[in-house]
């Protein structure tokens, strides 16, 4: 009798234990010593923490107390029952086993797995199944096996010293069934459903469905395909005769009025669902054998690389930008790392919070870095829903990977499985072969060849082309595209700009002259929220200083002490106060990365002059509580940089670049006033706007010039028009200031704050604002703001009598996560700013820090 297929997730009755390696057979260990699994899917570190076998590795120095886990072997087992009469076919589906695993069913080996990214399907012999069956998973030490493989194939380079062991062993070597394990029963079932939703160059949508089946194919009399629109209304319903074939391909001849899928800032991410149903009419009318539903969206995406019409500061070269539905899109986004080292702890709500944070920050793309994982389906479903484009690296990063036949075969299976799983998502914008593997050959030297070129240039593009309809482009690596091995060529492809912070350790004020056609990595670290530091400090007050042992334990950036010192000492006054130092690292990050976004978005200059097509910061998130490049820390607490980037990615922005003219040639940042060997004679201001909308916008440019050491002020206005989907240069002028002293030619603009606002000429509402302060900040004597602050329980209203730089609101005590609608503000005199506050309980207080008063202090408001 034909029955509907069933899939049962095996999530109960699991137990685990450490393998006793002195016992010869694992089957001699089945009787005693097993501990119930608390969470399934499971990671052994989580289980060990639950029962007190290891401390929380994210607190104090506890990470070292968990290293032994990666050297041990671990076993998981469960039992399940079946009715052999129920179905003709049974399969065990292993979505992800981390990593070196042998599986046994009723003490008979059924699979070996050595790739956590490749799902496995085991067809079971029904005649050998019992009413109660025992599934046993034996996880061997991936660290030990990696060392054995290193001995066999030779030692290779694997990134810088802070990226882990060259055999690819991380600090927390996880193990376990990290993705679901299921039992599937069926007479006949759908093995693959692929809706090819395409949009042609005239923006006409097309839909072709590819469907594969397995089992008793003769039982399928009809295949029904239904397309539902965004509101759940059936748009198309067709019935197809399978003709006993294991696969069908059906193109819909007509589609109703389809709404296209759009990314953040350009329209709605309209989604549709396709349901395919296998029907057996011989048993009874409409008897369902199997059914699958998948989500899709109609969009057209292209990577545009074409010769530029004019040269920029780097030369001519070619563009590198994305088009969606024929619209050129300037990309502003973030790199993504796994949101936790312990992957099984990341629940769907946490993915939603992270990705909504990205969207709320006006970002339109997330790049999944090649040193992480292929995320579970919920990640990409959420990106589809929110309109976030995805750049997906295949999982290779910062290393010289081998290309021996066994490894290439494993990579091909991994790629095929993940391309097939993810290819229907409308959020996908790019498949990328690797992260920095080409760059490493050039950067390190002494490496004659990159064996994995076979993977990046043959295997992966072939898989993408064969398994997709080529609607999403493939790119060999990131960075890639320069002449020869020169992955740093700013005129071709994408670049990673690490000569600021790392590499040549240039000042961040050089970002505007160190860009490229597309910058897919750059960044500056900062310390996280003080509450996050308190979490890992765990009341260890003797370690509460910036260069303590415990602060070093929670920073994995190589040479961070030296690199922080260079940038901090260049820009800020020295401080011995810990809280002030934490704040200043955050302002350093905020100022640096926002300057990069502002400068590179300026280079989106219109057709034929797309000198920069996108900026992706390293990184959005953290995998544990740490000092890092993340713009929001492990606990989803945004740093000042998050808000600064959000402002730079508003649909309309205004920018200022100040260039100080010295009395002779020099090697200092062009924005710096000098008070040593050079004399600063004047300053030139370049003022521009950006507009990501598809329509021109007229505005009034209001300029205010405020002297910090006198009552001198100056104002002027200009009528401007922002051209659509590009930047527009407004004005270049000498920075006004007081007259220099009679006995010197040194400019007085070193104490002038320049404030620009774009104002709607009809409503007089502020469209965009930006304030440019004299640099370096270590020379600035910040004035007393003379605050007027009101708080009504839902919003802060802030005014100041004098200019303010870097106003950051925070909370100190634990409780609900408090969200501020904006933060890290620059204020001009008399301007009222309103910041909404969400989640603050009545017994908690808001603190503020700003330049000149960096230590957080409790806000005293005029309305409590």
JOCORTA-V223645 format. One record per pair of residues at least 4 apart in sequence whose C-alpha atoms are under 7 Angstrom apart, sorted by the first residue. I is the first residue (numbers start at 1). GAP is how many residues later the second one is. D is the distance in Angstrom with one decimal. If there is no record, write none. Layout:
I:GAP:D
I:GAP:D
This chain:
2:185:6.0
3:84:7.0
3:183:6.9
3:184:6.5
3:286:5.9
4:182:6.5
4:284:6.0
4:285:4.1
4:286:5.5
5:180:5.5
5:181:4.2
5:182:6.8
5:184:6.5
5:284:6.1
5:285:5.4
6:178:5.6
6:179:5.3
6:180:6.5
7:175:6.4
7:176:5.6
7:177:4.3
7:178:6.5
8:174:5.4
8:175:5.1
8:176:6.3
9:171:6.8
9:172:5.9
9:173:4.1
9:174:6.3
10:171:5.7
10:172:5.2
10:173:6.9
11:29:5.6
13:65:5.5
13:66:6.7
14:22:6.1
14:23:5.4
14:62:6.8
14:63:5.6
14:64:4.6
15:19:5.8
15:20:5.2
15:21:4.3
15:22:4.9
15:61:5.6
15:62:5.5
15:63:6.5
16:18:5.4
16:19:5.3
16:20:6.4
16:21:6.3
16:59:5.5
16:60:4.4
16:61:6.5
17:16:6.4
17:17:5.1
17:18:6.3
17:57:6.0
17:58:5.5
17:59:6.8
18:55:6.1
18:56:4.6
18:57:6.2
19:54:5.2
19:55:5.2
19:56:6.2
37:10:6.7
38:9:6.6
41:136:5.7
41:137:5.1
41:138:5.3
41:139:5.5
41:303:6.3
42:134:5.7
42:135:5.5
42:136:5.3
42:302:6.1
43:4:6.6
43:131:6.4
43:132:5.7
43:133:4.9
43:134:6.8
43:135:6.0
43:299:6.8
43:301:6.3
44:4:6.1
44:130:6.7
44:131:5.7
44:132:5.9
45:4:6.2
45:129:6.7
46:4:6.2
47:4:6.5
48:4:6.1
48:5:4.9
48:6:5.7
49:4:5.8
49:5:5.2
49:6:6.0
49:7:6.5
54:11:6.9
54:12:6.3
55:7:6.2
56:6:6.4
57:5:4.6
57:6:4.1
57:9:6.7
58:4:6.8
58:5:6.5
58:478:6.5
58:566:6.4
58:567:6.4
59:476:6.8
59:477:4.2
59:478:6.9
59:479:6.8
60:476:5.1
60:477:5.7
60:478:6.6
60:490:6.5
61:489:6.9
61:492:6.8
62:4:6.9
63:4:6.9
67:104:6.7
67:105:6.3
68:4:6.8
70:71:6.1
70:73:6.4
70:102:7.0
70:103:4.7
70:104:6.6
71:70:5.5
71:72:6.6
71:73:6.8
72:69:5.8
73:66:5.7
73:67:4.7
73:68:5.5
74:64:6.0
74:65:5.1
74:66:6.7
75:62:5.5
75:63:4.6
75:64:6.0
76:60:5.8
76:61:5.1
76:62:6.7
77:57:6.9
77:58:5.4
77:59:4.3
77:60:6.1
78:56:5.8
78:57:5.4
78:58:6.8
79:53:6.5
79:54:5.3
79:55:4.4
79:56:6.1
80:52:5.6
80:53:5.3
80:54:6.7
81:50:5.2
81:51:4.5
81:52:6.1
82:49:5.6
83:48:6.7
84:42:6.4
87:98:5.9
87:99:5.4
87:100:5.7
88:98:6.4
88:99:5.2
89:96:5.6
89:97:5.4
89:98:6.0
90:33:6.3
90:34:5.5
90:36:6.9
90:94:5.6
90:95:4.5
90:96:6.7
91:30:6.6
91:31:5.5
91:32:4.6
91:33:5.5
91:92:5.8
91:93:5.1
91:94:6.5
92:29:5.8
92:30:5.2
92:31:6.7
92:90:5.8
92:91:4.8
92:92:6.3
93:27:6.1
93:28:4.7
93:29:6.6
93:88:5.5
93:89:5.0
93:90:6.3
94:25:5.6
94:26:5.1
94:27:6.2
94:86:6.6
94:87:4.7
94:88:6.8
95:24:4.4
95:25:6.5
95:84:5.3
95:85:5.6
95:86:6.2
96:20:5.4
96:21:6.3
96:22:6.5
96:23:5.3
96:81:6.2
96:82:5.8
96:83:4.7
97:4:6.8
97:19:5.0
97:79:6.2
97:80:4.7
97:81:6.0
97:82:7.0
98:18:4.8
98:77:5.0
98:78:5.2
98:79:6.0
98:80:6.3
99:14:7.0
99:15:5.4
99:16:5.7
99:17:4.9
99:43:6.6
99:76:6.3
100:13:5.7
100:14:4.5
100:39:5.6
100:40:5.5
100:42:5.9
101:11:5.7
101:12:5.1
101:13:6.5
101:36:6.5
101:37:5.4
101:38:4.5
101:39:6.2
102:9:5.9
102:10:4.4
102:11:6.4
102:35:5.9
102:36:5.2
102:37:6.7
103:6:5.8
103:7:5.7
103:8:5.3
103:9:6.3
103:33:5.7
103:34:4.6
103:35:6.3
104:4:5.0
104:5:4.2
104:6:5.4
104:31:5.8
104:32:5.1
104:33:6.5
105:4:6.4
105:5:6.5
105:28:7.0
105:29:5.7
105:30:4.7
105:31:6.4
106:27:6.0
106:28:5.1
106:29:6.5
117:297:6.0
118:295:6.8
118:296:4.8
118:299:6.4
125:4:6.8
129:4:6.9
139:36:6.7
139:37:6.9
141:4:6.4
142:4:5.9
143:4:6.4
143:26:5.9
144:4:6.4
145:4:6.2
146:4:6.1
146:21:5.6
147:4:6.3
147:20:6.2
148:4:6.4
149:4:6.0
150:4:5.1
150:5:5.4
150:17:6.4
156:10:6.4
156:244:6.2
157:9:5.9
157:242:5.9
157:243:6.0
158:8:4.8
158:240:5.8
158:241:4.2
158:242:6.5
159:4:5.8
159:239:4.8
159:240:5.7
162:394:6.3
162:395:6.6
162:396:5.5
164:4:6.4
164:5:6.1
164:6:5.6
165:4:5.2
165:5:6.9
169:4:6.7
178:166:6.0
187:28:5.7
187:29:5.8
188:26:5.7
188:27:4.2
188:28:5.1
188:29:6.2
188:101:6.7
189:24:5.6
189:25:5.7
189:26:6.5
189:100:7.0
189:101:5.4
190:22:5.9
190:23:4.5
190:24:6.6
190:100:6.6
191:21:5.4
191:22:5.1
191:23:6.4
192:19:5.7
192:20:5.1
193:17:6.0
193:18:4.7
193:19:6.6
194:15:5.8
194:16:5.1
194:17:6.3
194:230:6.6
195:12:6.8
195:13:6.0
195:14:4.5
195:15:6.3
195:229:6.4
196:11:5.6
196:12:5.0
196:13:6.0
196:228:7.0
197:9:5.9
197:10:4.7
197:11:6.7
197:99:7.0
197:100:6.7
197:101:5.5
198:7:5.7
198:8:5.2
198:9:6.3
198:100:5.9
198:101:6.4
198:102:6.6
199:4:5.3
199:5:5.4
199:6:4.3
199:7:6.0
199:99:6.3
199:100:5.6
199:101:5.2
200:4:5.4
200:5:6.5
203:122:6.7
205:93:6.5
207:44:6.0
207:45:5.7
208:41:6.9
208:42:5.5
208:43:4.1
208:44:6.1
209:40:5.6
209:41:5.2
209:42:6.3
210:38:5.8
210:39:4.5
210:40:6.6
211:36:5.5
211:37:5.4
211:38:6.5
212:34:5.7
212:35:4.2
212:36:6.6
213:33:5.0
213:34:6.1
214:32:6.3
217:27:5.5
217:29:6.8
218:26:5.4
219:61:5.8
220:58:6.1
220:59:5.7
220:60:5.1
221:20:6.5
221:21:6.9
221:58:6.0
221:59:5.3
221:60:6.2
222:17:6.4
222:18:5.8
222:19:5.2
222:20:6.5
222:56:6.2
222:57:5.2
222:58:6.8
223:16:5.6
223:17:5.0
223:18:6.3
223:19:6.7
223:53:6.9
223:54:5.6
223:55:4.9
223:56:6.1
224:14:5.8
224:15:4.4
224:16:6.3
224:52:5.7
224:53:5.1
224:54:6.7
225:12:5.7
225:13:5.4
225:14:6.4
225:49:6.8
225:50:5.6
225:51:4.6
225:52:6.5
226:8:6.8
226:10:5.6
226:11:4.4
226:12:6.6
226:48:5.6
226:49:5.2
226:50:6.6
227:7:5.9
227:8:5.5
227:9:5.0
227:10:6.4
227:45:6.9
227:46:5.8
227:47:4.6
227:48:6.6
228:4:5.3
228:5:5.3
228:6:4.3
228:7:5.3
228:44:5.7
228:45:5.2
228:46:6.4
229:4:5.4
229:5:6.3
229:6:6.1
229:43:4.8
229:44:6.8
230:40:6.3
230:41:5.5
230:42:5.4
235:21:6.5
242:6:6.8
259:11:6.2
260:10:6.1
260:37:6.9
260:38:5.1
260:39:5.6
261:7:6.4
261:8:4.4
261:9:4.7
261:10:6.7
261:36:5.6
261:37:5.5
261:38:5.3
262:4:5.9
262:5:5.1
262:6:5.4
262:7:4.8
262:125:6.2
263:4:6.6
263:6:6.2
263:101:6.4
263:124:4.3
263:125:5.7
263:126:6.4
264:100:5.1
264:123:5.1
264:124:6.1
269:115:6.9
269:116:6.3
269:117:6.6
269:118:4.9
270:27:6.4
271:24:6.8
271:25:5.8
271:26:4.8
272:23:5.7
272:24:5.3
272:25:5.9
273:20:6.7
273:21:5.6
273:22:4.4
273:23:6.0
274:19:5.5
274:20:5.4
274:21:6.3
275:17:5.7
275:18:4.2
275:19:6.6
276:15:5.7
276:16:5.4
276:17:6.4
277:11:6.8
277:13:5.9
277:14:4.4
277:15:6.7
278:10:5.9
278:11:5.3
278:12:5.2
278:13:6.3
279:7:5.9
279:8:5.5
279:9:4.7
279:10:5.6
280:6:6.7
280:7:5.3
280:8:6.4
280:9:6.5
281:4:4.9
281:5:5.9
281:6:6.2
283:4:6.8
296:128:6.1
296:129:6.0
296:130:6.2
297:129:5.1
298:128:6.9
299:25:6.9
299:26:5.9
299:127:6.6
300:24:5.5
300:25:4.7
301:21:7.0
301:22:5.6
301:23:4.6
301:24:6.4
301:128:6.4
301:170:6.6
301:171:6.5
302:20:5.6
302:21:5.1
302:22:6.6
302:170:7.0
302:171:6.8
303:17:6.8
303:18:5.7
303:19:4.6
303:20:6.5
303:170:6.6
304:15:6.6
304:16:5.6
304:17:5.3
304:18:5.9
305:13:5.7
305:14:4.7
305:15:5.0
306:12:5.0
306:13:5.4
307:10:5.9
307:11:4.2
307:12:6.4
308:8:6.0
308:9:6.2
308:10:5.3
308:11:6.2
308:300:5.0
308:301:6.0
309:299:4.7
309:300:6.4
310:6:6.0
310:299:6.5
311:4:4.7
311:5:3.9
312:4:6.3
314:176:6.5
314:177:6.4
315:176:6.6
316:175:6.6
317:174:4.7
317:175:5.9
318:173:6.2
318:174:5.6
319:198:6.0
319:291:6.0
319:292:6.5
320:173:5.9
320:197:5.7
320:198:6.1
320:293:5.8
321:292:4.5
321:293:6.9
322:6:6.0
322:7:5.7
323:4:5.1
323:5:4.3
323:6:5.6
324:4:6.6
324:5:6.8
330:283:5.5
330:284:5.5
331:33:6.4
331:34:6.6
331:282:6.4
331:283:4.2
331:284:6.1
332:31:5.2
332:32:5.9
332:33:6.5
332:282:5.8
332:283:5.1
332:284:5.9
332:317:6.7
333:30:4.9
333:31:5.8
333:32:4.7
333:33:5.6
333:282:6.4
333:283:4.6
333:284:6.5
334:31:6.8
334:32:5.2
334:33:6.3
334:282:4.7
334:283:4.8
334:284:6.2
334:285:5.6
334:286:5.3
335:31:5.8
335:32:4.6
335:33:6.1
335:34:6.4
335:281:6.3
335:282:6.0
335:283:5.2
335:284:4.7
335:285:5.8
336:30:6.4
336:31:5.8
336:32:5.0
336:33:6.0
336:283:6.1
336:284:5.8
336:285:6.4
337:31:6.7
337:32:6.2
337:35:5.7
337:284:6.5
337:285:6.8
337:286:6.9
338:34:5.8
338:35:6.9
338:285:5.8
339:7:6.9
339:282:6.5
339:283:5.9
339:284:4.7
340:6:6.7
340:283:4.0
340:284:6.0
341:282:5.3
341:283:6.8
346:4:6.2
347:4:6.7
348:4:6.3
348:30:6.4
349:4:6.2
350:4:6.3
351:4:6.1
351:28:6.2
352:4:5.8
352:30:6.5
353:4:6.0
354:4:6.4
355:4:6.3
356:4:5.9
357:4:6.2
358:4:6.9
358:5:5.7
359:4:5.2
359:5:6.6
361:281:7.0
361:282:7.0
361:285:4.4
362:284:5.4
362:287:5.6
362:288:6.3
363:286:6.9
364:24:5.1
364:25:6.0
365:23:5.3
365:24:4.4
365:25:5.7
366:22:6.9
366:23:6.3
366:24:5.2
366:25:6.2
367:23:5.9
367:24:4.5
367:25:6.0
368:23:6.2
368:24:5.1
368:25:5.8
369:24:5.6
369:66:6.8
370:23:4.8
370:24:5.6
370:25:4.2
370:26:4.9
370:27:5.0
370:64:5.8
370:65:5.3
371:24:5.8
371:25:6.0
371:26:4.9
372:23:6.7
373:22:6.5
375:4:6.1
377:4:6.1
378:4:6.0
379:4:6.4
380:4:6.2
381:4:6.2
382:4:6.1
383:4:5.8
383:5:4.8
383:6:6.9
383:44:6.1
384:4:6.5
384:41:6.7
384:42:6.2
384:43:5.1
387:40:6.8
388:39:6.1
389:38:4.6
389:39:5.8
389:40:5.9
390:37:5.6
390:38:4.7
390:39:5.5
390:40:6.8
391:37:6.5
391:38:5.7
391:39:4.8
391:40:6.3
392:38:6.1
392:39:5.1
392:40:6.0
393:38:6.0
393:39:4.5
393:40:5.9
393:41:5.7
393:42:6.9
394:38:6.0
394:39:5.3
394:40:5.7
395:39:6.6
396:38:4.9
396:39:6.2
397:37:5.8
397:38:4.5
397:39:6.1
397:40:6.1
398:37:6.2
398:38:5.3
398:39:5.2
398:42:6.7
399:38:5.5
400:37:6.5
400:50:6.2
401:50:6.7
401:51:5.5
402:49:5.6
402:50:5.7
403:4:6.1
403:5:5.7
403:48:5.5
403:49:5.3
403:51:6.9
404:4:6.2
405:4:6.0
406:4:6.3
407:4:6.2
408:4:6.1
408:47:6.9
409:4:6.4
410:4:6.2
411:4:6.1
412:4:6.1
412:47:6.6
413:4:6.1
414:4:6.3
415:4:5.9
415:45:6.9
415:48:6.9
416:4:6.1
416:47:6.2
417:4:6.2
418:4:6.0
419:4:5.5
419:45:6.8
420:47:6.7
423:45:6.7
428:44:6.8
429:43:5.7
430:42:5.7
430:43:5.3
430:44:5.9
431:42:6.3
431:43:4.7
431:44:6.2
432:42:5.7
432:43:4.7
432:44:5.7
432:45:5.5
433:23:5.2
433:27:6.8
433:42:6.2
433:43:4.6
433:44:4.8
434:42:6.9
434:43:4.6
434:44:6.2
435:42:5.8
435:43:5.0
436:4:6.0
436:41:6.8
436:42:5.6
436:43:5.9
437:4:7.0
439:4:5.9
439:40:6.8
439:48:5.8
440:4:5.8
441:4:6.0
441:6:5.8
442:43:6.3
452:4:6.4
453:4:5.5
454:4:5.3
454:5:6.5
455:4:4.7
455:5:5.9
456:4:5.6
456:20:5.5
457:4:6.5
457:19:6.4
458:4:6.0
459:4:6.3
460:4:6.3
461:4:6.0
461:13:6.5
462:4:6.0
463:4:6.0
464:4:5.8
465:4:6.8
465:5:5.8
476:4:6.9
478:16:6.6
479:8:5.7
479:15:5.2
479:16:4.8
479:17:5.9
480:7:5.0
480:13:5.8
480:14:5.9
480:15:6.9
481:6:6.1
481:11:5.4
481:12:4.3
481:13:6.6
482:4:4.8
482:5:4.8
482:6:6.6
482:7:4.9
482:10:5.4
482:11:6.6
487:8:6.6
488:7:5.6
490:5:6.7
490:25:6.5
490:26:4.0
490:27:6.0
491:25:6.1
491:26:5.9
492:25:6.3
493:24:6.3
493:25:6.7
494:22:6.9
494:23:6.1
494:24:4.6
494:25:5.7
494:26:6.3
495:21:6.4
495:23:6.3
495:24:5.0
495:25:6.1
496:23:5.8
496:24:5.8
496:25:4.5
496:26:6.0
497:22:6.9
497:24:6.2
497:25:5.0
498:4:5.3
498:5:5.9
498:24:5.8
499:4:4.3
499:5:4.8
499:6:5.4
499:7:6.0
500:4:6.8
500:5:4.8
500:6:4.7
500:7:6.1
500:8:5.9
501:4:5.0
501:5:6.9
501:23:6.1
501:62:6.0
506:4:6.9
507:60:6.8
508:84:5.5
509:160:6.1
510:4:6.2
510:159:6.9
511:4:6.3
511:85:5.4
512:84:6.5
512:87:5.2
512:88:6.6
515:4:6.7
515:85:6.7
516:96:6.1
517:94:5.3
517:95:4.3
517:96:6.0
518:94:5.3
518:95:5.2
518:96:5.0
518:97:6.3
519:95:6.2
519:96:5.0
519:97:6.3
520:95:5.9
520:96:4.8
521:95:5.7
521:96:5.5
521:97:5.4
522:95:5.4
522:96:5.4
523:70:6.3
523:94:5.8
523:95:5.1
523:106:6.1
524:65:5.3
524:69:7.0
524:105:5.5
525:64:6.1
525:102:6.9
525:103:4.7
525:104:3.7
525:105:6.9
526:59:4.9
526:60:5.1
526:63:5.9
526:101:5.9
526:102:5.8
526:103:6.2
527:55:5.7
527:58:6.2
527:59:6.4
527:100:4.6
527:101:6.7
528:4:6.3
528:5:6.8
528:99:6.0
528:105:5.8
528:111:6.8
529:4:6.6
529:108:6.8
530:4:6.1
531:4:6.2
531:281:6.2
532:4:6.8
532:93:6.4
533:4:6.0
534:4:6.1
543:5:5.5
543:6:6.8
543:7:6.0
544:4:6.9
545:33:5.6
546:5:6.4
546:32:6.2
547:4:6.2
547:5:6.6
548:4:6.3
549:4:6.2
550:4:6.5
551:4:6.7
554:72:4.8
554:73:6.2
555:71:5.6
555:72:5.0
555:73:6.5
559:4:6.3
560:4:5.7
561:4:6.2
562:4:6.3
563:4:6.6
564:4:5.8
565:4:5.7
566:4:6.1
567:4:6.3
568:4:5.7
569:4:6.9
569:5:6.8
571:205:5.1
571:206:5.4
571:207:5.5
572:205:5.5
572:206:4.2
573:205:4.6
575:6:6.4
577:4:6.2
578:4:6.3
579:4:6.3
579:276:5.6
580:4:6.2
580:274:4.8
580:275:4.7
581:4:6.3
582:4:6.5
583:4:6.4
583:271:6.5
584:4:6.0
585:4:6.3
586:4:6.1
586:53:6.7
586:54:6.2
587:4:5.9
587:53:6.7
587:219:7.0
588:4:6.0
589:4:6.0
589:52:6.1
590:4:5.9
590:50:5.7
590:51:3.8
590:54:6.2
591:4:6.0
592:4:6.5
593:4:6.3
594:4:6.0
594:50:5.8
594:51:5.4
594:54:6.7
595:4:5.9
596:4:5.9
597:4:5.8
597:18:6.5
597:51:6.5
598:4:6.3
598:50:6.0
598:57:6.8
600:12:6.1
601:11:6.8
602:88:6.7
602:125:5.5
603:7:6.6
603:8:5.2
603:9:5.2
604:5:6.9
604:6:4.9
604:7:5.9
604:8:5.4
604:9:6.3
604:122:5.4
604:123:6.0
605:4:5.3
605:5:5.6
605:121:5.0
605:122:5.2
606:4:5.8
606:120:5.1
618:11:6.2
618:12:6.8
619:10:5.7
619:11:4.6
619:12:6.5
620:10:5.0
620:11:5.3
620:12:6.2
621:9:4.9
621:10:6.6
621:11:5.6
621:12:6.0
621:13:6.5
622:8:6.0
622:11:5.7
622:12:4.8
623:11:6.3
624:10:5.4
625:8:6.9
625:9:5.2
631:7:6.1
631:8:5.4
631:10:5.7
631:11:5.2
632:4:5.6
632:5:5.2
632:6:3.9
632:7:5.2
632:10:6.7
633:4:5.3
633:5:6.5
638:4:5.8
640:4:6.4
640:183:6.4
640:184:5.2
641:4:6.0
642:4:6.2
643:4:6.4
643:179:6.2
643:180:5.9
643:181:6.7
644:4:6.5
644:180:7.0
645:4:6.3
646:4:6.5
648:5:6.4
651:40:5.7
651:41:5.0
651:42:6.3
652:38:5.4
652:39:4.6
652:40:6.6
652:116:6.4
653:36:5.5
653:37:5.2
653:38:6.9
653:115:5.2
653:116:7.0
654:34:5.8
654:35:4.3
654:36:6.4
654:114:6.1
654:115:6.1
654:116:6.3
655:32:5.7
655:33:5.4
655:34:6.0
655:115:6.3
656:29:6.6
656:30:5.6
656:31:4.6
656:32:6.7
656:116:6.5
657:28:5.7
657:29:5.1
657:30:6.6
658:13:5.7
658:25:6.4
658:26:5.7
658:27:4.7
658:28:6.6
659:11:5.2
659:12:4.9
659:24:5.4
659:25:5.1
659:26:6.5
660:10:5.7
660:11:5.5
660:12:6.4
660:13:6.3
660:20:6.6
660:22:6.0
660:23:4.2
660:24:6.4
661:19:5.8
661:20:5.7
661:21:5.2
661:22:5.6
662:16:6.3
662:17:5.4
662:18:4.4
662:19:5.6
663:15:6.3
663:16:5.4
663:17:6.4
663:18:6.3
668:4:7.0
671:104:6.2
672:103:5.0
672:104:5.6
673:7:5.8
673:77:6.3
673:102:6.3
673:103:7.0
674:4:5.7
674:5:6.1
674:6:5.9
675:4:6.6
679:67:6.1
680:66:5.5
680:67:6.0
681:64:6.0
681:65:4.9
681:66:4.9
682:65:5.2
683:51:5.9
683:52:5.5
683:66:7.0
684:49:5.7
684:50:4.5
684:51:5.6
685:47:5.6
685:48:5.3
685:49:5.9
685:50:5.9
686:45:6.1
686:46:4.6
686:47:6.8
687:42:6.5
687:43:5.6
687:44:5.4
687:45:6.3
688:40:5.7
688:41:4.3
688:42:4.8
688:43:6.9
689:33:6.6
689:38:5.6
689:39:5.3
689:40:6.5
690:32:6.9
690:36:5.9
690:37:4.1
690:38:6.1
691:31:6.3
691:32:6.7
691:33:5.8
691:34:5.4
691:35:5.6
691:36:6.1
692:32:6.5
692:33:4.3
692:34:6.3
693:31:5.8
693:32:5.5
694:30:4.9
694:31:5.5
695:29:4.7
696:25:6.8
696:26:5.6
696:27:4.8
696:28:4.8
697:24:5.6
697:25:5.1
697:26:6.8
698:22:5.8
698:23:4.3
698:24:6.2
699:20:6.1
699:21:5.4
699:22:6.2
699:59:5.9
699:60:5.5
699:61:5.1
699:62:5.7
700:17:6.6
700:18:5.8
700:19:4.7
700:20:6.0
700:58:5.6
700:59:5.0
700:60:6.4
700:61:6.0
701:16:5.4
701:17:5.0
701:18:6.1
701:19:6.5
701:55:6.8
701:56:5.8
701:57:4.8
701:58:6.5
702:14:6.2
702:15:4.6
702:16:6.7
702:54:5.7
702:55:5.1
702:56:6.3
703:12:5.6
703:13:5.4
703:14:6.1
703:52:5.6
703:53:4.7
703:54:6.7
704:10:5.9
704:11:4.6
704:12:6.8
704:50:5.9
704:51:5.0
704:52:6.6
705:8:5.5
705:9:5.0
705:10:6.3
705:47:6.3
705:48:5.7
705:49:4.8
705:50:6.4
706:6:6.6
706:7:4.8
706:8:6.8
706:46:5.4
706:47:5.2
706:48:6.7
707:4:6.6
707:5:5.6
707:6:6.3
707:44:5.5
707:45:4.4
707:46:6.4
708:43:5.4
708:44:6.2
708:75:7.0
709:42:6.7
712:26:6.8
720:10:6.9
722:6:5.8
723:4:7.0
723:5:6.3
735:14:6.6
736:13:6.8
737:11:5.7
737:12:5.0
737:15:6.7
738:10:5.8
739:9:6.7
740:4:6.6
740:5:6.1
740:6:6.2
740:7:5.7
740:8:5.8
750:24:5.7
751:23:6.4
752:22:6.6
753:18:7.0
753:19:5.9
753:20:4.8
753:21:6.5
754:17:5.7
754:18:5.1
754:19:6.5
755:15:6.0
755:16:4.3
755:17:6.3
756:13:5.6
756:14:5.4
756:15:6.2
757:9:6.7
757:11:5.7
757:12:4.3
757:13:6.6
758:8:6.0
758:9:5.3
758:10:5.1
758:11:6.3
759:5:5.5
759:6:5.6
759:7:4.6
759:8:5.4
760:4:4.8
760:5:5.4
760:6:6.4
760:7:6.5
771:55:6.7
782:69:6.6
782:70:5.2
783:19:6.7
784:18:6.9
785:15:5.2
785:16:5.7
785:17:4.8
785:18:6.5
785:19:6.2
786:14:5.6
786:15:5.5
786:16:6.9
787:12:6.0
787:13:4.7
787:14:6.9
788:10:6.0
788:11:5.1
788:12:6.1
789:7:6.9
789:8:5.7
789:9:4.7
789:10:6.5
789:72:5.0
789:73:6.1
790:6:5.7
790:7:5.1
790:8:6.7
790:71:5.1
790:72:5.4
790:73:5.3
791:4:5.7
791:5:4.6
791:6:6.4
791:70:6.4
791:72:5.9
791:73:6.2
792:71:6.8
792:72:6.7
794:42:5.9
794:43:5.2
794:44:6.6
795:39:6.6
795:40:5.5
795:41:4.1
795:42:5.2
796:38:5.6
796:39:5.1
796:40:6.3
797:35:6.7
797:36:5.8
797:37:4.5
797:38:6.5
798:34:5.7
798:35:5.3
798:36:6.4
799:31:6.2
799:32:6.0
799:33:4.9
799:34:6.7
800:29:5.5
800:30:6.2
801:28:4.7
801:29:6.1
802:26:6.6
802:27:4.9
803:24:5.5
803:25:4.6
803:26:5.6
804:22:5.4
804:23:4.9
804:24:6.6
805:20:6.8
805:21:4.7
805:22:6.8
805:45:6.2
805:46:5.5
806:18:4.9
806:19:5.2
806:20:5.5
806:44:5.1
806:45:5.9
807:16:6.9
807:17:4.8
807:18:4.8
807:19:6.4
807:41:6.8
807:42:5.8
807:43:4.4
808:15:5.6
808:16:4.5
808:17:6.8
808:40:5.5
808:41:5.2
808:42:6.2
809:14:6.4
809:37:6.7
809:38:5.7
809:39:4.5
809:40:6.7
810:36:5.8
810:37:5.1
810:38:6.1
811:34:6.3
811:35:5.1
811:36:5.8
813:31:7.0
816:23:5.9
816:24:6.8
817:22:6.2
818:19:6.9
818:20:5.6
818:21:4.7
818:22:5.6
819:18:5.8
819:19:5.0
819:20:6.6
820:15:6.4
820:16:5.8
820:17:4.9
820:18:6.6
821:14:5.6
821:15:5.2
821:16:6.6
822:13:5.8
827:4:6.9
840:4:6.7
845:13:6.7
846:12:5.9
846:13:5.9
847:9:5.7
847:10:5.1
847:11:4.2
847:12:5.4
848:8:5.2
848:9:5.6
848:10:6.5
848:11:6.4
849:4:6.0
849:5:4.8
849:6:5.9
849:7:4.8
849:8:6.7
850:4:5.3
